Amino acid sequence: MNAAASIHVSNLPITVTEEDLRALFSQHGDVQSVTLPTDLATGQRRGFGFINMPEPYAAAAIAALNGQTLQGRSLRVSPAQAHQRQGGGPFRR
């Protein structure tokens, strides 16, 4: 089985659902998961999300969907970058 790749999708309308993104990306291969983060204070979607797909499908989806319009917004689709936690906060040692 191919390794999974994480795709970052931004400039999403707040009305987009996980099902909308799954349907869009599944046109280019198997979608393993869809995540749409929400703002902790308001509960509203934050305008970006992550799609996990096997590597060859992810590359095809990025190439095909970057710049495409979804619900009136031009999507920005790229490989997700690994996020490193900085630590910190009031209890940092």
Gaussian input, Z-matrix of N, CA and C with variables (Angstrom, degrees):
# hf/3-21g

backbone

0 1
 N
 C     1     B1
 C     2     B2     1     A1
 N     3     B3     2     A2     1     D1
 C     4     B4     3     A3     2     D2
 C     5     B5     4     A4     3     D3
 N     6     B6     5     A5     4     D4
 C     7     B7     6     A6     5     D5
 C     8     B8     7     A7     6     D6
 N     9     B9     8     A8     7     D7
 C    10    B10     9     A9     8     D8
 C    11    B11    10    A10     9     D9
 N    12    B12    11    A11    10    D10
 C    13    B13    12    A12    11    D11
 C    14    B14    13    A13    12    D12
 N    15    B15    14    A14    13    D13
 C    16    B16    15    A15    14    D14
 C    17    B17    16    A16    15    D15
 N    18    B18    17    A17    16    D16
 C    19    B19    18    A18    17    D17
 C    20    B20    19    A19    18    D18
 N    21    B21    20    A20    19    D19
 C    22    B22    21    A21    20    D20
 C    23    B23    22    A22    21    D21
 N    24    B24    23    A23    22    D22
 C    25    B25    24    A24    23    D23
 C    26    B26    25    A25    24    D24
 N    27    B27    26    A26    25    D25
 C    28    B28    27    A27    26    D26
 C    29    B29    28    A28    27    D27
 N    30    B30    29    A29    28    D28
 C    31    B31    30    A30    29    D29
 C    32    B32    31    A31    30    D30
 N    33    B33    32    A32    31    D31
 C    34    B34    33    A33    32    D32
 C    35    B35    34    A34    33    D33
 N    36    B36    35    A35    34    D34
 C    37    B37    36    A36    35    D35
 C    38    B38    37    A37    36    D36
 N    39    B39    38    A38    37    D37
 C    40    B40    39    A39    38    D38
 C    41    B41    40    A40    39    D39
 N    42    B42    41    A41    40    D40
 C    43    B43    42    A42    41    D41
 C    44    B44    43    A43    42    D42
 N    45    B45    44    A44    43    D43
 C    46    B46    45    A45    44    D44
 C    47    B47    46    A46    45    D45
 N    48    B48    47    A47    46    D46
 C    49    B49    48    A48    47    D47
 C    50    B50    49    A49    48    D48
 N    51    B51    50    A50    49    D49
 C    52    B52    51    A51    50    D50
 C    53    B53    52    A52    51    D51
 N    54    B54    53    A53    52    D52
 C    55    B55    54    A54    53    D53
 C    56    B56    55    A55    54    D54
 N    57    B57    56    A56    55    D55
 C    58    B58    57    A57    56    D56
 C    59    B59    58    A58    57    D57
 N    60    B60    59    A59    58    D58
 C    61    B61    60    A60    59    D59
 C    62    B62    61    A61    60    D60
 N    63    B63    62    A62    61    D61
 C    64    B64    63    A63    62    D62
 C    65    B65    64    A64    63    D63
 N    66    B66    65    A65    64    D64
 C    67    B67    66    A66    65    D65
 C    68    B68    67    A67    66    D66
 N    69    B69    68    A68    67    D67
 C    70    B70    69    A69    68    D68
 C    71    B71    70    A70    69    D69
 N    72    B72    71    A71    70    D70
 C    73    B73    72    A72    71    D71
 C    74    B74    73    A73    72    D72
 N    75    B75    74    A74    73    D73
 C    76    B76    75    A75    74    D74
 C    77    B77    76    A76    75    D75
 N    78    B78    77    A77    76    D76
 C    79    B79    78    A78    77    D77
 C    80    B80    79    A79    78    D78
 N    81    B81    80    A80    79    D79
 C    82    B82    81    A81    80    D80
 C    83    B83    82    A82    81    D81
 N    84    B84    83    A83    82    D82
 C    85    B85    84    A84    83    D83
 C    86    B86    85    A85    84    D84
 N    87    B87    86    A86    85    D85
 C    88    B88    87    A87    86    D86
 C    89    B89    88    A88    87    D87
 N    90    B90    89    A89    88    D88
 C    91    B91    90    A90    89    D89
 C    92    B92    91    A91    90    D90
 N    93    B93    92    A92    91    D91
 C    94    B94    93    A93    92    D92
 C    95    B95    94    A94    93    D93
 N    96    B96    95    A95    94    D94
 C    97    B97    96    A96    95    D95
 C    98    B98    97    A97    96    D96
 N    99    B99    98    A98    97    D97
 C   100   B100    99    A99    98    D98
 C   101   B101   100   A100    99    D99
 N   102   B102   101   A101   100   D100
 C   103   B103   102   A102   101   D101
 C   104   B104   103   A103   102   D102
 N   105   B105   104   A104   103   D103
 C   106   B106   105   A105   104   D104
 C   107   B107   106   A106   105   D105
 N   108   B108   107   A107   106   D106
 C   109   B109   108   A108   107   D107
 C   110   B110   109   A109   108   D108
 N   111   B111   110   A110   109   D109
 C   112   B112   111   A111   110   D110
 C   113   B113   112   A112   111   D111
 N   114   B114   113   A113   112   D112
 C   115   B115   114   A114   113   D113
 C   116   B116   115   A115   114   D114
 N   117   B117   116   A116   115   D115
 C   118   B118   117   A117   116   D116
 C   119   B119   118   A118   117   D117
 N   120   B120   119   A119   118   D118
 C   121   B121   120   A120   119   D119
 C   122   B122   121   A121   120   D120
 N   123   B123   122   A122   121   D121
 C   124   B124   123   A123   122   D122
 C   125   B125   124   A124   123   D123
 N   126   B126   125   A125   124   D124
 C   127   B127   126   A126   125   D125
 C   128   B128   127   A127   126   D126
 N   129   B129   128   A128   127   D127
 C   130   B130   129   A129   128   D128
 C   131   B131   130   A130   129   D129
 N   132   B132   131   A131   130   D130
 C   133   B133   132   A132   131   D131
 C   134   B134   133   A133   132   D132
 N   135   B135   134   A134   133   D133
 C   136   B136   135   A135   134   D134
 C   137   B137   136   A136   135   D135
 N   138   B138   137   A137   136   D136
 C   139   B139   138   A138   137   D137
 C   140   B140   139   A139   138   D138
 N   141   B141   140   A140   139   D139
 C   142   B142   141   A141   140   D140
 C   143   B143   142   A142   141   D141
 N   144   B144   143   A143   142   D142
 C   145   B145   144   A144   143   D143
 C   146   B146   145   A145   144   D144
 N   147   B147   146   A146   145   D145
 C   148   B148   147   A147   146   D146
 C   149   B149   148   A148   147   D147
 N   150   B150   149   A149   148   D148
 C   151   B151   150   A150   149   D149
 C   152   B152   151   A151   150   D150
 N   153   B153   152   A152   151   D151
 C   154   B154   153   A153   152   D152
 C   155   B155   154   A154   153   D153
 N   156   B156   155   A155   154   D154
 C   157   B157   156   A156   155   D155
 C   158   B158   157   A157   156   D156
 N   159   B159   158   A158   157   D157
 C   160   B160   159   A159   158   D158
 C   161   B161   160   A160   159   D159
 N   162   B162   161   A161   160   D160
 C   163   B163   162   A162   161   D161
 C   164   B164   163   A163   162   D162
 N   165   B165   164   A164   163   D163
 C   166   B166   165   A165   164   D164
 C   167   B167   166   A166   165   D165
 N   168   B168   167   A167   166   D166
 C   169   B169   168   A168   167   D167
 C   170   B170   169   A169   168   D168
 N   171   B171   170   A170   169   D169
 C   172   B172   171   A171   170   D170
 C   173   B173   172   A172   171   D171
 N   174   B174   173   A173   172   D172
 C   175   B175   174   A174   173   D173
 C   176   B176   175   A175   174   D174
 N   177   B177   176   A176   175   D175
 C   178   B178   177   A177   176   D176
 C   179   B179   178   A178   177   D177
 N   180   B180   179   A179   178   D178
 C   181   B181   180   A180   179   D179
 C   182   B182   181   A181   180   D180
 N   183   B183   182   A182   181   D181
 C   184   B184   183   A183   182   D182
 C   185   B185   184   A184   183   D183
 N   186   B186   185   A185   184   D184
 C   187   B187   186   A186   185   D185
 C   188   B188   187   A187   186   D186
 N   189   B189   188   A188   187   D187
 C   190   B190   189   A189   188   D188
 C   191   B191   190   A190   189   D189
 N   192   B192   191   A191   190   D190
 C   193   B193   192   A192   191   D191
 C   194   B194   193   A193   192   D192
 N   195   B195   194   A194   193   D193
 C   196   B196   195   A195   194   D194
 C   197   B197   196   A196   195   D195
 N   198   B198   197   A197   196   D196
 C   199   B199   198   A198   197   D197
 C   200   B200   199   A199   198   D198
 N   201   B201   200   A200   199   D199
 C   202   B202   201   A201   200   D200
 C   203   B203   202   A202   201   D201
 N   204   B204   203   A203   202   D202
 C   205   B205   204   A204   203   D203
 C   206   B206   205   A205   204   D204
 N   207   B207   206   A206   205   D205
 C   208   B208   207   A207   206   D206
 C   209   B209   208   A208   207   D207
 N   210   B210   209   A209   208   D208
 C   211   B211   210   A210   209   D209
 C   212   B212   211   A211   210   D210
 N   213   B213   212   A212   211   D211
 C   214   B214   213   A213   212   D212
 C   215   B215   214   A214   213   D213
 N   216   B216   215   A215   214   D214
 C   217   B217   216   A216   215   D215
 C   218   B218   217   A217   216   D216
 N   219   B219   218   A218   217   D217
 C   220   B220   219   A219   218   D218
 C   221   B221   220   A220   219   D219
 N   222   B222   221   A221   220   D220
 C   223   B223   222   A222   221   D221
 C   224   B224   223   A223   222   D222
 N   225   B225   224   A224   223   D223
 C   226   B226   225   A225   224   D224
 C   227   B227   226   A226   225   D225
 N   228   B228   227   A227   226   D226
 C   229   B229   228   A228   227   D227
 C   230   B230   229   A229   228   D228
 N   231   B231   230   A230   229   D229
 C   232   B232   231   A231   230   D230
 C   233   B233   232   A232   231   D231
 N   234   B234   233   A233   232   D232
 C   235   B235   234   A234   233   D233
 C   236   B236   235   A235   234   D234
 N   237   B237   236   A236   235   D235
 C   238   B238   237   A237   236   D236
 C   239   B239   238   A238   237   D237
 N   240   B240   239   A239   238   D238
 C   241   B241   240   A240   239   D239
 C   242   B242   241   A241   240   D240
 N   243   B243   242   A242   241   D241
 C   244   B244   243   A243   242   D242
 C   245   B245   244   A244   243   D243
 N   246   B246   245   A245   244   D244
 C   247   B247   246   A246   245   D245
 C   248   B248   247   A247   246   D246
 N   249   B249   248   A248   247   D247
 C   250   B250   249   A249   248   D248
 C   251   B251   250   A250   249   D249
 N   252   B252   251   A251   250   D250
 C   253   B253   252   A252   251   D251
 C   254   B254   253   A253   252   D252
 N   255   B255   254   A254   253   D253
 C   256   B256   255   A255   254   D254
 C   257   B257   256   A256   255   D255
 N   258   B258   257   A257   256   D256
 C   259   B259   258   A258   257   D257
 C   260   B260   259   A259   258   D258
 N   261   B261   260   A260   259   D259
 C   262   B262   261   A261   260   D260
 C   263   B263   262   A262   261   D261
 N   264   B264   263   A263   262   D262
 C   265   B265   264   A264   263   D263
 C   266   B266   265   A265   264   D264
 N   267   B267   266   A266   265   D265
 C   268   B268   267   A267   266   D266
 C   269   B269   268   A268   267   D267
 N   270   B270   269   A269   268   D268
 C   271   B271   270   A270   269   D269
 C   272   B272   271   A271   270   D270
 N   273   B273   272   A272   271   D271
 C   274   B274   273   A273   272   D272
 C   275   B275   274   A274   273   D273
 N   276   B276   275   A275   274   D274
 C   277   B277   276   A276   275   D275
 C   278   B278   277   A277   276   D276

   B1=1.4587
   B2=1.5251
   B3=1.3086
   B4=1.4567
   B5=1.5134
   B6=1.3233
   B7=1.4580
   B8=1.5194
   B9=1.3227
   B10=1.4614
   B11=1.5216
   B12=1.3119
   B13=1.4590
   B14=1.5202
   B15=1.3035
   B16=1.4612
   B17=1.5200
   B18=1.3291
   B19=1.4580
   B20=1.5229
   B21=1.3246
   B22=1.4628
   B23=1.5196
   B24=1.3221
   B25=1.4622
   B26=1.5213
   B27=1.3308
   B28=1.4603
   B29=1.5255
   B30=1.3178
   B31=1.4622
   B32=1.5304
   B33=1.3368
   B34=1.4589
   B35=1.5231
   B36=1.3246
   B37=1.4610
   B38=1.5270
   B39=1.3228
   B40=1.4709
   B41=1.5228
   B42=1.3332
   B43=1.4599
   B44=1.5263
   B45=1.3336
   B46=1.4595
   B47=1.5297
   B48=1.3314
   B49=1.4635
   B50=1.5302
   B51=1.3306
   B52=1.4555
   B53=1.5254
   B54=1.3299
   B55=1.4567
   B56=1.5291
   B57=1.3503
   B58=1.4685
   B59=1.5313
   B60=1.3312
   B61=1.4648
   B62=1.5187
   B63=1.3132
   B64=1.4612
   B65=1.5350
   B66=1.3294
   B67=1.4632
   B68=1.5301
   B69=1.3282
   B70=1.4604
   B71=1.5277
   B72=1.3238
   B73=1.4661
   B74=1.5239
   B75=1.3190
   B76=1.4691
   B77=1.5283
   B78=1.3234
   B79=1.4647
   B80=1.5299
   B81=1.3499
   B82=1.4591
   B83=1.5244
   B84=1.3310
   B85=1.4634
   B86=1.5146
   B87=1.3093
   B88=1.4565
   B89=1.5269
   B90=1.3261
   B91=1.4660
   B92=1.5271
   B93=1.3242
   B94=1.4580
   B95=1.5235
   B96=1.3355
   B97=1.4654
   B98=1.5254
   B99=1.3314
   B100=1.4606
   B101=1.5188
   B102=1.3309
   B103=1.4631
   B104=1.5234
   B105=1.3305
   B106=1.4641
   B107=1.5259
   B108=1.3320
   B109=1.4578
   B110=1.5288
   B111=1.3209
   B112=1.4627
   B113=1.5191
   B114=1.3183
   B115=1.4539
   B116=1.5287
   B117=1.3241
   B118=1.4631
   B119=1.5250
   B120=1.3079
   B121=1.4679
   B122=1.5225
   B123=1.3448
   B124=1.4644
   B125=1.5232
   B126=1.3358
   B127=1.4466
   B128=1.5228
   B129=1.3350
   B130=1.4653
   B131=1.5200
   B132=1.3103
   B133=1.4639
   B134=1.5248
   B135=1.3236
   B136=1.4547
   B137=1.5255
   B138=1.3268
   B139=1.4550
   B140=1.5156
   B141=1.3314
   B142=1.4595
   B143=1.5191
   B144=1.3265
   B145=1.4529
   B146=1.5170
   B147=1.3229
   B148=1.4583
   B149=1.5196
   B150=1.3171
   B151=1.4529
   B152=1.5227
   B153=1.3089
   B154=1.4619
   B155=1.5227
   B156=1.3308
   B157=1.4646
   B158=1.5234
   B159=1.3491
   B160=1.4640
   B161=1.5364
   B162=1.3142
   B163=1.4695
   B164=1.5351
   B165=1.3254
   B166=1.4757
   B167=1.5291
   B168=1.3235
   B169=1.4650
   B170=1.5265
   B171=1.3221
   B172=1.4627
   B173=1.5179
   B174=1.3228
   B175=1.4668
   B176=1.5263
   B177=1.3293
   B178=1.4643
   B179=1.5254
   B180=1.3268
   B181=1.4653
   B182=1.5253
   B183=1.3177
   B184=1.4661
   B185=1.5280
   B186=1.3269
   B187=1.4631
   B188=1.5244
   B189=1.3165
   B190=1.4669
   B191=1.5223
   B192=1.3367
   B193=1.4668
   B194=1.5198
   B195=1.3225
   B196=1.4597
   B197=1.5251
   B198=1.3136
   B199=1.4594
   B200=1.5145
   B201=1.3375
   B202=1.4639
   B203=1.5242
   B204=1.2994
   B205=1.4621
   B206=1.5290
   B207=1.3252
   B208=1.4613
   B209=1.5199
   B210=1.3150
   B211=1.4610
   B212=1.5354
   B213=1.3365
   B214=1.4539
   B215=1.5174
   B216=1.3279
   B217=1.4659
   B218=1.5160
   B219=1.3165
   B220=1.4575
   B221=1.5277
   B222=1.3298
   B223=1.4614
   B224=1.5217
   B225=1.3198
   B226=1.4588
   B227=1.5284
   B228=1.3175
   B229=1.4605
   B230=1.5252
   B231=1.3343
   B232=1.4615
   B233=1.5279
   B234=1.3305
   B235=1.4626
   B236=1.5323
   B237=1.3258
   B238=1.4709
   B239=1.5212
   B240=1.3067
   B241=1.4579
   B242=1.5210
   B243=1.3120
   B244=1.4721
   B245=1.5181
   B246=1.3015
   B247=1.4574
   B248=1.5200
   B249=1.3190
   B250=1.4521
   B251=1.5133
   B252=1.3099
   B253=1.4574
   B254=1.5155
   B255=1.2973
   B256=1.4581
   B257=1.5135
   B258=1.3100
   B259=1.4622
   B260=1.5118
   B261=1.2672
   B262=1.4551
   B263=1.5060
   B264=1.2942
   B265=1.4490
   B266=1.5024
   B267=1.3177
   B268=1.4584
   B269=1.5172
   B270=1.3249
   B271=1.4696
   B272=1.5211
   B273=1.3182
   B274=1.4537
   B275=1.5115
   B276=1.3240
   B277=1.4683
   B278=1.4948
   A1=108.90
   A2=116.72
   A3=122.36
   A4=111.32
   A5=115.72
   A6=120.78
   A7=109.76
   A8=116.10
   A9=120.96
   A10=109.37
   A11=114.78
   A12=121.65
   A13=107.67
   A14=115.87
   A15=121.14
   A16=108.98
   A17=114.97
   A18=122.40
   A19=108.34
   A20=116.66
   A21=122.76
   A22=108.16
   A23=116.61
   A24=122.39
   A25=107.30
   A26=117.10
   A27=119.73
   A28=110.62
   A29=114.59
   A30=124.23
   A31=111.12
   A32=115.19
   A33=120.73
   A34=110.57
   A35=117.31
   A36=119.19
   A37=108.54
   A38=117.95
   A39=119.68
   A40=112.00
   A41=116.84
   A42=120.52
   A43=113.20
   A44=118.48
   A45=120.87
   A46=109.60
   A47=115.55
   A48=120.64
   A49=109.85
   A50=115.47
   A51=120.36
   A52=109.84
   A53=116.87
   A54=120.97
   A55=111.26
   A56=117.06
   A57=120.73
   A58=110.43
   A59=116.20
   A60=120.03
   A61=111.27
   A62=117.51
   A63=120.58
   A64=109.99
   A65=117.12
   A66=121.14
   A67=110.88
   A68=117.27
   A69=121.12
   A70=111.24
   A71=116.59
   A72=120.15
   A73=112.31
   A74=118.40
   A75=120.12
   A76=111.81
   A77=118.24
   A78=121.47
   A79=110.68
   A80=116.33
   A81=121.60
   A82=112.62
   A83=118.30
   A84=121.25
   A85=111.72
   A86=115.08
   A87=123.39
   A88=111.59
   A89=116.89
   A90=121.99
   A91=107.34
   A92=116.29
   A93=120.70
   A94=112.04
   A95=116.80
   A96=119.31
   A97=110.44
   A98=114.75
   A99=123.34
   A100=106.97
   A101=116.73
   A102=121.46
   A103=108.85
   A104=116.35
   A105=122.30
   A106=108.25
   A107=117.74
   A108=120.29
   A109=112.02
   A110=115.31
   A111=121.19
   A112=109.43
   A113=114.55
   A114=121.74
   A115=108.13
   A116=117.05
   A117=120.34
   A118=112.69
   A119=116.99
   A120=120.42
   A121=112.48
   A122=117.08
   A123=119.69
   A124=113.62
   A125=117.53
   A126=121.27
   A127=113.21
   A128=118.20
   A129=121.60
   A130=110.84
   A131=114.66
   A132=119.64
   A133=108.86
   A134=116.07
   A135=121.26
   A136=114.17
   A137=117.87
   A138=120.19
   A139=114.57
   A140=117.13
   A141=120.38
   A142=108.73
   A143=115.03
   A144=119.53
   A145=111.11
   A146=114.32
   A147=121.40
   A148=109.44
   A149=115.75
   A150=123.55
   A151=107.06
   A152=118.09
   A153=121.57
   A154=108.82
   A155=114.49
   A156=122.79
   A157=108.18
   A158=117.73
   A159=118.82
   A160=110.02
   A161=115.62
   A162=123.15
   A163=115.68
   A164=120.79
   A165=117.41
   A166=112.80
   A167=117.31
   A168=120.42
   A169=110.91
   A170=116.15
   A171=120.32
   A172=111.06
   A173=117.25
   A174=120.79
   A175=110.66
   A176=116.43
   A177=120.22
   A178=111.07
   A179=117.06
   A180=120.93
   A181=111.25
   A182=117.11
   A183=120.86
   A184=109.84
   A185=116.32
   A186=120.30
   A187=111.70
   A188=117.04
   A189=120.78
   A190=113.59
   A191=117.36
   A192=119.43
   A193=115.09
   A194=118.69
   A195=119.38
   A196=108.90
   A197=116.97
   A198=122.46
   A199=114.15
   A200=118.04
   A201=120.83
   A202=110.50
   A203=116.79
   A204=122.01
   A205=109.92
   A206=115.78
   A207=122.76
   A208=107.58
   A209=116.02
   A210=122.15
   A211=111.51
   A212=115.07
   A213=120.88
   A214=116.06
   A215=118.41
   A216=121.31
   A217=110.17
   A218=115.74
   A219=122.40
   A220=109.25
   A221=116.71
   A222=121.26
   A223=111.74
   A224=115.27
   A225=122.61
   A226=105.69
   A227=116.06
   A228=122.30
   A229=108.27
   A230=116.73
   A231=121.07
   A232=109.63
   A233=116.63
   A234=118.36
   A235=109.18
   A236=116.75
   A237=120.32
   A238=108.93
   A239=115.89
   A240=121.86
   A241=108.79
   A242=116.93
   A243=120.53
   A244=108.38
   A245=115.52
   A246=121.50
   A247=108.73
   A248=116.17
   A249=119.76
   A250=108.90
   A251=115.18
   A252=119.83
   A253=108.84
   A254=115.49
   A255=120.67
   A256=112.86
   A257=116.64
   A258=118.23
   A259=108.47
   A260=116.86
   A261=119.12
   A262=112.04
   A263=115.85
   A264=120.39
   A265=109.75
   A266=117.57
   A267=120.94
   A268=114.36
   A269=118.59
   A270=120.57
   A271=113.05
   A272=115.90
   A273=120.20
   A274=110.31
   A275=115.94
   A276=119.70
   A277=110.03
   D1=143.29
   D2=-179.58
   D3=-74.83
   D4=150.65
   D5=177.35
   D6=-66.96
   D7=147.41
   D8=178.63
   D9=-81.09
   D10=145.67
   D11=176.14
   D12=-120.25
   D13=142.61
   D14=178.04
   D15=-100.29
   D16=132.30
   D17=-178.58
   D18=-112.90
   D19=134.84
   D20=175.97
   D21=-99.33
   D22=128.40
   D23=178.47
   D24=-121.27
   D25=123.66
   D26=179.64
   D27=-125.89
   D28=174.60
   D29=-175.34
   D30=66.68
   D31=33.39
   D32=178.26
   D33=-80.35
   D34=142.21
   D35=171.76
   D36=-68.43
   D37=148.40
   D38=-178.11
   D39=-68.27
   D40=-13.21
   D41=179.72
   D42=-85.32
   D43=-8.41
   D44=-178.05
   D45=-67.29
   D46=145.04
   D47=179.70
   D48=-113.36
   D49=166.48
   D50=175.55
   D51=-60.01
   D52=-37.26
   D53=179.46
   D54=-64.47
   D55=-39.16
   D56=177.15
   D57=-58.69
   D58=-47.59
   D59=-177.87
   D60=-69.68
   D61=-38.81
   D62=177.90
   D63=-60.23
   D64=-43.93
   D65=179.63
   D66=-64.25
   D67=-41.80
   D68=-179.16
   D69=-65.78
   D70=-49.73
   D71=-175.46
   D72=-75.12
   D73=-28.07
   D74=-178.78
   D75=-68.19
   D76=-13.53
   D77=173.40
   D78=-64.81
   D79=-17.06
   D80=-175.83
   D81=-114.07
   D82=4.33
   D83=177.67
   D84=144.26
   D85=-175.04
   D86=-176.98
   D87=-68.62
   D88=123.77
   D89=176.39
   D90=-97.83
   D91=119.50
   D92=-178.86
   D93=-84.64
   D94=-37.93
   D95=178.36
   D96=-160.54
   D97=156.59
   D98=176.48
   D99=-132.35
   D100=131.38
   D101=178.40
   D102=-128.87
   D103=127.57
   D104=175.58
   D105=-120.18
   D106=99.02
   D107=-179.14
   D108=-62.21
   D109=148.67
   D110=176.88
   D111=-120.13
   D112=154.75
   D113=176.17
   D114=-70.69
   D115=129.89
   D116=-177.55
   D117=-64.88
   D118=-34.16
   D119=-176.80
   D120=-77.61
   D121=-40.52
   D122=-173.33
   D123=-105.42
   D124=-20.70
   D125=-176.64
   D126=79.63
   D127=-0.92
   D128=179.13
   D129=-80.40
   D130=151.30
   D131=176.02
   D132=-64.07
   D133=152.08
   D134=-173.01
   D135=-97.74
   D136=2.28
   D137=175.09
   D138=89.62
   D139=9.80
   D140=175.24
   D141=-146.36
   D142=166.80
   D143=179.71
   D144=-159.91
   D145=177.34
   D146=-179.02
   D147=-131.12
   D148=137.59
   D149=177.88
   D150=-120.89
   D151=133.69
   D152=174.21
   D153=-110.71
   D154=126.33
   D155=-179.64
   D156=-141.04
   D157=156.47
   D158=171.54
   D159=-58.26
   D160=147.27
   D161=-172.17
   D162=-46.74
   D163=-52.87
   D164=-176.53
   D165=-65.09
   D166=-33.92
   D167=177.84
   D168=-69.64
   D169=-37.93
   D170=-179.57
   D171=-60.83
   D172=-44.85
   D173=-179.91
   D174=-61.63
   D175=-41.75
   D176=179.49
   D177=-66.51
   D178=-40.88
   D179=-179.82
   D180=-65.48
   D181=-41.64
   D182=178.73
   D183=-61.03
   D184=-48.00
   D185=-178.97
   D186=-62.42
   D187=-39.29
   D188=-175.70
   D189=-79.85
   D190=-32.53
   D191=-169.67
   D192=-102.78
   D193=-15.53
   D194=178.36
   D195=-62.77
   D196=123.66
   D197=-179.73
   D198=90.95
   D199=-9.95
   D200=177.83
   D201=-69.47
   D202=154.94
   D203=-178.16
   D204=-96.31
   D205=133.72
   D206=174.54
   D207=-132.42
   D208=120.07
   D209=-179.37
   D210=50.33
   D211=42.80
   D212=175.46
   D213=82.20
   D214=5.26
   D215=-179.78
   D216=-121.43
   D217=140.49
   D218=178.92
   D219=-82.35
   D220=116.91
   D221=-176.23
   D222=-74.96
   D223=144.94
   D224=169.84
   D225=-111.65
   D226=113.85
   D227=-174.06
   D228=-121.46
   D229=125.67
   D230=-177.76
   D231=-153.18
   D232=164.78
   D233=174.37
   D234=-62.03
   D235=138.94
   D236=178.68
   D237=-73.09
   D238=140.71
   D239=176.68
   D240=-92.98
   D241=141.89
   D242=177.36
   D243=-64.57
   D244=133.50
   D245=-179.47
   D246=-102.39
   D247=123.78
   D248=178.06
   D249=-102.43
   D250=128.35
   D251=178.02
   D252=-71.61
   D253=137.41
   D254=-177.60
   D255=-87.20
   D256=-11.55
   D257=-174.64
   D258=73.06
   D259=-156.95
   D260=177.96
   D261=95.21
   D262=-159.10
   D263=-175.81
   D264=88.84
   D265=178.26
   D266=-173.76
   D267=-69.49
   D268=-15.94
   D269=-175.68
   D270=-108.84
   D271=16.32
   D272=-179.52
   D273=-68.44
   D274=137.99
   D275=178.64
   D276=-111.47

